[in-house]
Amino acid sequence: MKKGLLFIFILLLFVNVFSVNISMTAGAVGKELEVLYKQVEEFEKLNPDISVKVLPMPNSSTSRHDLYVTYLASGTPDPTVLMLDVIWPAEFEPFLADLTSDYDYFELDKFLEGTVKSVTYKNKVVAIPWFTDAGLLYYRKDLLDKYGYDVPKTWDELYNIAKDISNKEKIDGFIWQGASYEGLTCDVMEFIHSHGGAIVENGEVVLDKPENKERTIIALNYMKKLIDDGVTRKGVTTYMEEEARRLFQNGDAVFMRNWPYAWTLVNGDSSKIAGKVGVSPLPKGSNPEGRNSATLGGWNLAINGNASKSQIEAAKKLIKFLTSPEQQVVKALGVTQNPTRKAVYNDPRIKEEIPFMVELYDVFINAEPRPVTPVYSEVSREIYTETSNVLRGIKTPEKAVDDLINSLKEIM
């Protein structure tokens, strides 16, 4: 008996002495953090020599970006694993571990091509796709049925339906992300692209082309009109994803623009509209050049290049576990965040529990990227700042677009 206890003590001492401690940044939107804690717990049981500390980050991707700049520029090896927005790899590439030689280890050939491209910069793989995203239109099925409306196909249809139902039900018509942060860039790019416009293409500013300038002004005018006409409340200029989601989930809006993660929550036990919600592609512009457009979102897992060799190897094991087929199913079912592996979309559990994820597969694989550039953060800051100036009545759309052209040309 004593020998057995001594063996266990020695074993525990050995594991403790030779264990590797790593840390990981994480989001806390919806049930994201809750699910991750369970996944990490399972990983540590399978890998008792690795200890993982989860570091919750701000929900604002803009605030999270600024924290990462501080971490990486300081040369600290902590955090070890970085939850990286889809638009950051080019900017942070010099500070991240090179994972190019681990292509087969992570089975990247089994991932959606677009997600792999998003983590590749200068032919160098700097992160592994964790989940992908695209903007969606959430709508109240019960209210559309009550008043005899179909799901809107164009932004003008959405405006008219939202205004009519909101007046009759005394609730908001359409809620979205209007705060001055990265989420507003995602929203405004959808309005601009859906009207056939563009801001940056192939690393060059194209907003100054007459057709792009005109269509961008149309998009900004539409967004401002939503607020001015009361279809969207004025407070939207302070809303990020969760503020919009809570309002919609409380039954206080007809339509909402948000990411897939909101699906589980608006249909959860605490939701006042559970079972009354539908999801569709975002509407297209009403002009001849109009098309459906969803901004490409998603997050990847990268490794801090300042970490030690043993920490980097442990981090690779953690990332491989979190991006495995089974864990992607767990994440999809628990948080409604879209898998990055192709085969997971055929999993019967997802088809049964989250059918829209399969039905809107084309929306996710055809989602449109934000401007691709190493100076993306500065570009995005100008885009959401000028958009915010329009929404808050500080500038006209025409003035904001002219100023945006000048600032983007100076940056790029």
N, C-alpha and C positions, 0 to 999 in steps of 0.2 A: 504493500500500500504506500509506504513511504517512498519507495523507488519510483512508483507511478507518479506521485505528486511532484517528486524532484524532477522527473522527466518533463512534466507539463510546465513546471516553473522555468526550466532551462529553455524549453521550446518557445515560451512566451517571451523570455528575455532575448532570445536569438532574433525573433521576429521584430521585437521592438527596436533592438540595436541596428538591425540591417534593413528596417523599413524605409521607404522613400516617402517623404511628405511633399505633396503638390497641392496647388490651389487652383480654383476655376471660377471665373466670373460668370454670372448668370442673370437672366432677366427675371422679373417678378410679375409679368403681365398675366392676369387671369390665374390659371392653375399651374402655370409654368414652373414655378419654384417648388411647389408641392410634389409634382411628378418627378422633378430632377432629384430631389432628396431621396426618394424611393429608389431611383435608378442608381444613384451613387452608393446607397446602402447595399444594394445587390452586387455592385461591382466590387466593393471592399470585401464582401464575403468570398467572392471568387478570387480575389487578389489580396490576401491578408498582409502581404508585404508592402502594400501601397495605401497610404492614408490621404484622403481627398478633403480639402476644406472648400466649401462653397461660399463665394463672395457675392451676395446680391448687389446688383447695380441699379442705378436710377432707370425708371421706365423711359425717360427721354433719351433717345439715341444720341442726340446732340450733347447732352451732359455726359453720357457714357463715353463718347468719343474724346471729349476733353480730358476725362480721367485717364484714358488709355495713353494719350499724348504724354501726360505726366509720368505714368508708370514706365513706359518704354524709353522715354528720353533720359530718365534718371539712371538707367542701367540696372535696375533691380530685377532679380530673377522671379519676383512675385508680382502679379499672378502668373502661374505657369501656363494655364490654358486660358485663352481669351475667346470669348463669344463675340465674333466679329460680324458686323453688319455687311451685307452683300456688296456695299459700295466702298469698303475700306481697304481691301487687299492691296491695291496699287499704292495707296498712301503709306501703309504700314509695312510693306514688303521688306525694306532694309532691316527691320527689327525682328522679323519672324524666322523661325526655324524653317529650313528648306526641306520640304516633304516630297520633292520630285522623285527621288529614288524609292519612295514608299508607295508608289502608284498601285502596284499589285497587292501590297500588304493591306491597303484600304479598299481594294476592289473597285477602284474608281471607274472602271469600264462598265460597271453595273449601275452607275448613277445617271441621273438626267444630264444630258450633254450641257445644257445651259448652266446648270449649277457648277459643273466642273470648270467651265470657262470662267465663271465669276471668281474662282479662287486661283486662277492661273494668270500670272503677270510676267511678261518677258520670258515665256516658256518655262516658268518656274511655278510649281505648285506650293502655295504658302498657307493653305488651310484646307479643311475637309468639310464639304457641305453637310450641314446638320438638318435644317429644314428649310423649305422654300415657301414663298408667300406670293400672293397677288391680291390687289384690291378687289372687293366684291360689293355688290349691292344687297343689303338685307332689307326685307320688306314685310309688312304685316299682311299675311295672306287673308286673315279674317276681315280686315278693313277693306281690302281691295274687292273681296267677294261681296261684302255688304253693300258697297256702292257701285258694283258692276264694272270694275276696271280690270284690265289686263295688266301684266307687268310692263312697265314702260320700256320702250325700245330706244327712245331718244331723250336727251336732256329736256327738251321742251315738253314732252309728254310727262316726264317726271315732275316738272314744275307745276303743270296744270293739275295733275292728280294730287300732288302733295298739298297744293294750295286749297283745293276743294275739300279734301278730307280733313285737313288740319283745322279749317274754319268750322266744319261741322262737329268735329270731335273735341275741339278746343285743346289740341296738342300740337307739337311741332310737326312740320312737314318733312324736313330732311335734315339730318344731323351728320356732321363729318368732323375732320380734324383741322381746326383753323388757327391753332396757336402758332406762334412764330418759332418753329423748330423743324426738324427733318420731316416729320409727318406731313407738314403743309407742302413741302416740296413734292412728296409722293402724290398728294391729292391734286395739286395744281398741274403736275405733269400729265395726270389722267385727263383733266379737262382740256389741256392744250393738245395732247395727242389725239384725243377723241374728236377734236375739231380739225384734225389734219395738220396741225402745226408742229414745230420743232424748235428747240433752243440751241442744242449742241449736237453735232453729228461728226463722227470720225475725228474727235478732238478739236473741231473747229466751231466757232460761234456762227450759227446760221440764223439766229433770231432777227438779224438785220435784213434778211431777204423779205421783200414786200409781202409775199403770201404768208410767211411765218409770223411776221409782225402783226398782220391783220388778224390772223386766226388766234394768236395769243391774246390780243386785245379783246376779241369776242369772248374768249374763255374767261378772262378776268372780269369782264362786264357781267357775264352770267353769274359768276360766284358772288359778286357784289349785289346783283339784283336779288338773289336768294335771301340775302340779309335785309336789304332795304325794303323788300316786299313782305317780310315777316314769315317767309317759308322756312327760313333758318333763323334761329334766335341770335341776337347780337352777341350773346355770351360765347358763341362758337369760336370767337377769336382767342379764347383762353383754353379751348378743349384739345386734349390729346386723345389717344385711342380709348382709354378707360373712362374718361368723362363722357364721351359719346356713347360708349357701350352701356354704361349704367343708366343713362337717360332713356335709351331705346329699350333696355331690358325692363325698365320700370313702366313701360307702356306709354311713354311720353313723346313718341315720334312715329311717323308712318314709315319713313325710310331712313336707312343709315348706311354710310360708306365705312367699311372696316375690313380687317384682315380675317382669315378663316378661324383664328383662335376664338373669336367671339361666339361661334356657333354653339359650343358646349355650354357656355355660360348663359346665353339667352334662352336655352332650352333646359336649364338646370332647375333644381328644386326651388331655388330662391327667386326665380324669374316669374314675373307677372304675365308673361306672354309665351310661356313654354308651349310648344306645339302649334303656335299660331304664326310661325316665322318661315319665310321662304328666302332662298338665296338665288341670285342670278348674276350674269355679267353686268358690269356697269354700262349705262346707256352710251350711245354714240352721239356725236354732234348732229344737229339738225341740218347743217349745211351739206352740200353735195360731197364734200371731201370727208365727211364724218365717218368714223369707224369706232368699234368697241376697243377700249384700251384699258389695261390694268397695269399698274406699276409693279415691276418685279421687286419683290422683297425677299426676305429670308436671312438666315444667320448661319455662320460657319464657325468651325472650331480651329483655332490656330494655336501655335506653341510659341511662347516667349523665347526669342533667340538668346536671351541672357541666362536662361535656365541651365543647370548642370546637365551633364550627359545622362546621369541616372534619372534625373527629373524628366528630361525629354523622352526617354524610353518609357517611363511610367505614363507620361502624358499620352504617348501614342497608343498605349494599351487602353487607356480610358476613352480616347476618341474612337478607337475601333469598336469598343463596346457600345458606346452611345449611338454610333451610326450603323450598328448592325441591323439586319432586317427586323428582328423581334423587337428591339428597343425603338425602332422607328414606328412600329405598330403601336407600341405602348404610348409613345409621344402623341401620335395621331389621335388615338382614342381618348387620351387623358386631357390633351390641350388643344386638339384640333389644329395642329400644326403639320403642314403637308410634308410627306416623306420626300427625300431626295433620291431614294433608290426606286428604279422603275418597277421592279417586281412587287413592291409593297402595295402598289395600287390595285393589284389583283387579289390581295388578301381578302378572304370572305368576311372577316370581322369588320374591315373598313367598309366594304360594300354594304353591309347590313346596318352598321351604326352611323356612318357618315356618307350616305349615298352621293351627296352633292360633290364630294371630293373626287369621286370617280366620274360623275356626270359632267363636271366642269373641268375635266383634265386638260382640255385644249386651252382653257383660259390660263391655267398655271404654266403650261409649257410654252405659251406664246406671250407671256407677260413681257412688257417693254422695260428695258433698263433705264435707269437715270443716266445722266451724262457720265461717260467713262473717261476719267482723267485722274492723274495723281494729285491734282489740286481740287478734288471733288468737294471737300469740306468747305473751301472758300466759295466755290461755285454755288453749292447748295445754299449757303448762308445768304448769298445775294438774292437767289431765287425766292426763298421763303421770306426774306425781309421785305423785298419789293411787293410780293403778293400780300403780305400783311399790311403794308402801307395802303394798298388799294382797299382791302377789306375794312380797315379802320377809318377810311375816308381821308387819309393824310395826303394821298396822291390820286390823280386820275389814272386809269389804266394806261392811257397814252404816255403820260409822263413817267410812270413806273417802268414801262417797257423801254423807253428811250434811255433811262438811267441804267436799267439792267444791261442793255447792249453795251453801254460804255464801260461799266464795271467789269463785265465778263471779258471784254476784249483786253482790258488792262491786266486782268488776272491771268489770262491764257495766252 
